Amino acid sequence: MLELLFLLLPVAAAYGWFMGRNSVRNEERREQEEFSKQYVTGLNLLLSDQPDKAVDLFIELLDVDSDTLETHWTLGKLFRRRGEVDRAIKIHQNLTSRPNITETQRRHAMFELGLDYLAAGIFDRAEEMLLAMQNDKAFAAQCQRHLLELYESTHEWDKAIKVALKLARNDASAEPLVAQLYCELASKQDDPKLAEKYYQKARKHDPDSARAALSLGRMWYEQGEISKAQRILMSILDADPAFISEALPVLQACFRSENDEAGFVRFLHQCVRDANSTTAAILLSEAIASNNSIEEAEQFMQSALLRNPTMKGFHQLMDFHIRAADVGKARNSLEVLQKLVQQQMQQRPKYRCRHCGFSGSTLYWHCPSCRAWGEIKPITGLDGD
């Protein structure tokens, strides 16, 4: 009898293994059937225009593990890019509360959640999340740049400067950005001394800052500090020649205040030679017409147009032709043509962003389109200076 029992033991074990395996298969089959039903339900919700319920169901279906985590990241970013920020927030909040992910993965989810809040315009929550993450080496630089974006949106320039200074410690190319932020802070000051202090700080971070030089030059001129204004505005020709046309009206007033018309003429010649500035050429031609003759001014503008053909220069040349012409049909025709040219000039933009191509008639230091700093400059060529 005992021998028979020993013989039956292997059979019993094999039977138990088979039944157990069959039970597991049945359980897996039931789970798979349940998953399929829920998946079909999710698709029906999507097709019936109930995407919120569908997202909730798919989140429940996708247990967070090493195999599905990437799917969650992709789905969250997809929703954020499409502007469906509420759904992105729901996905990333779900990830942060899951117990079966690593601490690194949890912090990644917190970072993505901060970006969701930023995209949604919930700036206080975004700031809180990004500030908490900026001490994590893996996310520090990204958090700082997004914090900068946040403070730019809320015009909190003092906070933006603190973040930009941190970026500049590791990246010297951020120094011009720091200068632009100091200029923004200076432009909001009612106290001229405080404004000057911030503009000077901007120049320390970017000695070639045309914005800081223009602002200080205009400020000093209004305060009667003519020599200081003149020096800093003249320095723009070497620092950033594209902006010398912006400085010339105040510079002309500075030279006139010091009764130094000859000095201004010499500087205009330098601007035409070094920057090929049409604005300078026009001012110089007017000086030639006043001191010499209309005919010499015409000849000068013709030669300037051959070197740098622009609508502004052509408009000025026509003005000289009108002044020299006798009253009659020819003069009337020239005046009509000049008005047409002037209308065309008024319709053309004066400034263009070198980064995205945005153009307009107003000088923005922070591009309204691509949000780049200091990339908008006066247009050169036929429609510009």
C-alpha positions in Angstrom: 0.0 0.0 0.0 2.8 2.4 0.9 4.6 1.6 -2.4 1.4 2.5 -4.3 1.2 5.8 -2.4 4.8 6.6 -3.4 4.0 5.8 -7.0 0.9 8.2 -6.9 2.8 11.1 -5.4 4.5 12.2 -8.7 1.1 11.9 -10.4 -0.6 14.0 -7.8 2.2 16.6 -8.0 1.9 16.7 -11.8 -1.8 17.0 -11.6 -1.5 19.9 -9.1 1.0 21.7 -11.3 -1.3 21.3 -14.3 -4.4 22.5 -12.5 -2.5 25.4 -11.0 -1.1 26.4 -14.4 -4.5 26.1 -15.9 -5.9 28.3 -13.1 -3.3 31.0 -13.8 -4.1 30.9 -17.5 -7.8 31.2 -16.7 -7.0 34.2 -14.4 -4.8 35.8 -17.1 -7.5 35.2 -19.7 -10.1 36.8 -17.5 -7.8 39.8 -16.9 -7.1 40.1 -20.6 -10.8 40.0 -21.4 -11.5 42.6 -18.7 -8.7 44.8 -20.1 -10.1 44.4 -23.6 -13.6 45.4 -22.4 -12.2 48.5 -20.7 -10.1 49.4 -23.7 -13.1 49.2 -26.0 -15.0 51.3 -23.4 -12.3 53.9 -23.6 -12.4 54.0 -27.4 -16.2 54.4 -27.3 -15.8 57.3 -24.8 -13.3 59.0 -27.2 -15.5 58.5 -30.2 -18.6 59.8 -28.3 -16.7 63.0 -27.5 -16.2 62.3 -23.8 -12.3 62.5 -23.8 -12.0 63.4 -20.1 -13.7 60.1 -19.1 -11.6 58.3 -21.7 -8.3 59.7 -20.3 -9.3 58.7 -16.7 -10.0 55.2 -17.9 -6.7 54.8 -19.9 -4.7 56.1 -16.9 -6.3 53.3 -14.8 -5.6 50.7 -17.5 -2.0 51.6 -17.7 -0.4 50.5 -14.4 2.7 52.6 -13.8 5.7 50.3 -14.2 9.0 50.3 -16.2 7.2 49.2 -19.3 4.4 51.8 -19.3 6.1 54.9 -17.7 7.3 56.1 -21.1 3.8 55.9 -22.4 2.6 58.2 -19.5 5.4 60.8 -20.3 4.5 60.8 -24.0 0.8 61.1 -23.4 1.3 64.0 -20.9 3.6 65.9 -23.2 1.3 65.3 -26.1 -1.7 66.8 -24.2 0.4 69.8 -23.1 1.6 70.6 -26.6 -2.0 70.4 -27.9 -3.1 72.8 -25.2 -5.1 70.2 -23.3 -3.3 71.1 -20.1 -5.9 69.8 -17.7 -5.4 66.3 -19.0 -1.6 66.7 -18.8 -1.9 67.8 -15.2 -4.1 64.8 -14.4 -1.6 62.4 -15.9 1.4 63.9 -14.1 -0.4 64.2 -10.8 -1.3 60.5 -11.1 2.4 59.7 -11.5 3.5 61.7 -8.5 1.1 59.8 -6.3 2.1 56.3 -7.4 4.0 54.3 -4.8 5.8 51.9 -7.2 8.1 54.4 -9.1 11.6 55.5 -8.1 12.3 58.9 -6.5 14.0 60.0 -9.7 10.9 59.2 -11.7 8.7 61.0 -9.1 10.9 64.2 -9.4 10.6 63.9 -13.2 6.9 63.8 -12.8 7.0 66.9 -10.5 9.1 68.8 -13.1 6.6 67.9 -15.8 3.7 69.0 -13.6 5.4 72.4 -13.1 5.6 72.8 -16.8 1.9 71.9 -17.0 1.0 74.7 -14.5 3.2 77.1 -16.4 1.5 76.3 -19.7 -1.9 76.7 -17.9 -1.0 80.1 -16.6 -1.2 78.9 -13.0 2.0 80.8 -12.1 2.0 80.5 -8.3 1.8 76.6 -8.5 4.3 76.5 -11.3 6.7 78.7 -9.4 6.3 76.6 -6.3 7.0 73.4 -8.2 10.0 74.7 -10.2 11.6 76.4 -7.1 11.4 73.0 -5.3 13.1 71.3 -8.3 15.9 73.8 -9.1 18.2 72.3 -6.5 18.1 68.9 -8.3 21.2 68.8 -10.5 19.3 66.8 -13.2 16.7 69.6 -13.6 18.4 72.7 -12.2 19.2 74.4 -15.6 15.8 73.6 -17.1 14.0 74.8 -14.0 15.9 78.1 -14.0 15.1 78.7 -17.7 11.4 78.0 -17.1 11.4 80.2 -13.9 12.9 82.9 -16.1 10.1 82.5 -18.6 7.6 82.7 -15.7 9.0 85.9 -14.2 9.2 87.5 -17.7 5.5 86.7 -18.1 4.6 88.2 -14.7 7.1 91.1 -15.2 8.8 90.3 -11.9 12.2 91.7 -13.1 14.0 91.5 -9.8 13.3 87.8 -9.5 14.1 87.3 -13.2 17.5 88.9 -12.6 18.3 86.6 -9.7 17.6 83.5 -11.9 19.5 85.0 -14.9 22.6 85.7 -12.7 22.6 82.0 -11.7 22.5 81.0 -15.4 25.3 83.4 -16.2 27.6 81.8 -13.6 27.8 78.7 -15.8 27.1 80.3 -19.2 28.7 83.6 -20.2 26.3 83.9 -23.1 23.6 84.7 -20.6 25.3 88.0 -19.7 23.4 90.1 -22.4 20.2 88.6 -21.1 21.1 89.9 -17.6 21.7 93.3 -19.1 18.3 93.4 -20.8 16.6 92.5 -17.5 18.4 95.3 -15.7 17.2 97.6 -18.4 13.6 96.4 -17.9 13.9 97.1 -14.2 15.5 100.5 -14.8 12.6 101.5 -17.2 10.1 100.9 -14.4 11.8 103.3 -11.9 10.4 106.7 -11.1 13.6 107.8 -9.4 16.2 108.8 -12.1 19.1 107.9 -9.8 17.8 104.4 -9.3 17.1 104.0 -13.0 20.7 105.2 -13.8 22.1 102.7 -11.3 20.3 99.8 -13.0 21.3 100.9 -16.5 24.9 101.1 -15.3 24.6 97.5 -14.0 23.3 96.5 -17.4 26.4 98.0 -19.0 28.7 96.0 -16.6 27.1 92.8 -17.8 27.0 93.9 -21.5 29.3 96.8 -22.3 28.0 96.9 -25.8 24.3 97.2 -24.8 22.8 99.6 -27.3 19.6 99.7 -25.2 21.4 100.8 -22.0 23.5 103.4 -23.9 20.5 104.9 -25.7 18.5 105.1 -22.4 21.3 106.7 -20.5 22.1 109.1 -23.3 18.5 110.3 -23.5 18.2 110.5 -19.7 21.4 112.5 -19.4 20.4 114.9 -22.2 17.1 115.6 -20.4 19.0 116.2 -17.2 21.3 118.7 -19.0 24.4 116.5 -18.8 25.2 117.1 -22.5 28.8 115.9 -22.6 28.0 112.6 -20.9 25.0 112.0 -23.2 27.1 112.8 -26.2 29.9 110.5 -25.3 27.8 107.5 -24.6 25.6 107.9 -27.7 28.6 108.2 -29.9 30.0 105.0 -28.5 27.0 103.1 -30.1 28.7 103.5 -33.5 31.4 101.1 -32.4 29.4 98.9 -30.0 26.3 98.2 -32.3 26.3 100.3 -35.5 22.8 99.1 -36.4 21.4 101.3 -33.7 23.3 104.5 -34.5 20.2 105.8 -36.4 18.3 105.7 -33.2 20.9 107.8 -31.4 21.3 110.5 -34.1 18.4 112.8 -33.3 19.5 113.2 -29.6 23.1 113.5 -30.7 22.2 116.3 -33.1 20.5 118.1 -30.2 23.7 117.5 -28.1 26.0 119.0 -30.7 23.7 122.0 -31.2 23.6 122.6 -27.4 27.4 123.0 -27.6 27.3 125.0 -30.8 29.4 122.4 -32.5 27.8 121.9 -35.9 31.2 121.1 -37.5 31.7 118.3 -34.9 28.3 116.8 -35.7 29.1 116.9 -39.5 32.4 115.1 -38.8 30.6 112.4 -36.9 28.0 112.0 -39.6 30.7 111.4 -42.2 32.0 108.7 -39.8 28.6 107.1 -39.6 28.2 107.0 -43.4 31.6 105.5 -43.8 31.5 102.9 -40.9 27.8 102.1 -40.7 26.6 103.0 -44.1 23.7 104.8 -42.4 21.0 106.4 -44.6 19.8 108.4 -41.7 23.3 109.9 -41.3 23.5 110.5 -45.0 20.2 112.4 -45.0 21.3 114.6 -42.1 24.6 115.2 -43.8 23.0 116.1 -47.0 20.8 118.7 -45.2 24.0 120.2 -43.7 25.6 120.3 -47.2 22.4 122.0 -48.6 22.4 124.6 -45.8 26.2 125.3 -45.8 26.9 124.9 -49.6 24.1 124.4 -52.1 21.1 122.2 -53.1 23.1 121.0 -56.2 26.0 119.7 -54.0 23.5 118.0 -51.6 21.8 116.3 -54.6 25.2 115.0 -55.8 26.0 113.7 -52.4 22.7 111.9 -52.0 23.1 110.4 -55.5 26.5 109.0 -54.6 25.1 107.7 -51.2 22.3 105.9 -53.0 24.7 104.2 -55.4 26.5 102.8 -52.3 23.4 102.0 -50.3 20.1 102.2 -52.3 17.2 102.8 -49.9 13.6 104.2 -50.1 14.5 106.8 -47.4 17.5 108.0 -49.5 15.4 108.2 -52.7 12.7 110.2 -50.8 15.4 112.7 -49.7 16.9 113.0 -53.2 13.4 113.7 -54.6 13.0 116.4 -52.0 16.2 118.1 -53.3 14.9 117.8 -56.9 11.6 119.5 -55.8 13.4 122.3 -54.1 15.5 122.9 -57.2 12.7 122.6 -59.7 10.7 125.5 -61.1 7.1 125.9 -60.2 5.1 124.0 -62.8 4.0 120.5 -64.0 7.4 118.9 -63.5 7.5 120.0 -59.9 3.9 118.9 -59.3 4.7 115.5 -60.7 7.7 115.2 -58.4 5.6 116.1 -55.4 3.0 113.5 -56.3 5.7 110.8 -56.8 7.3 111.8 -53.5 4.0 111.4 -51.6 3.6 107.9 -53.1 7.1 107.0 -52.0 6.3 108.4 -48.5 3.1 106.3 -48.3 5.0 103.2 -49.3 7.6 103.9 -46.6 4.9 104.4 -43.9 3.5 100.9 -44.7 6.9 99.2 -44.4 8.1 97.9 -41.1 11.1 99.6 -39.5 12.4 96.7 -37.3 12.8 93.0 -37.7 13.7 90.1 -35.3 16.8 88.3 -36.5 15.6 85.1 -34.7 12.1 84.6 -36.0 11.5 87.3 -38.6 8.8 89.2 -36.7 8.6 92.8 -38.0 6.9 96.0 -37.1 7.1 99.8 -36.7 7.9 99.7 -33.0 11.3 98.8 -31.5 10.7 95.9 -29.0 13.7 94.7 -26.9 11.8 91.5 -26.1 10.4 90.0 -29.3 6.5 89.6 -29.0 6.7 86.5 -31.3 9.6 84.3 -30.3 10.3 86.0 -26.9 14.0 86.4 -27.7 15.8 89.3 -26.1 17.8 91.9 -28.1 17.2 90.2 -31.5 15.0 93.0 -33.0 17.1 95.6 -34.9 16.5 98.3 -37.4 15.9 97.0 -40.9 18.7 97.6 -43.4 18.5 97.5 -47.2 16.0 98.9 -49.6 13.2 99.3 -47.1 15.4 100.2 -44.1 18.4 102.3 -43.2 
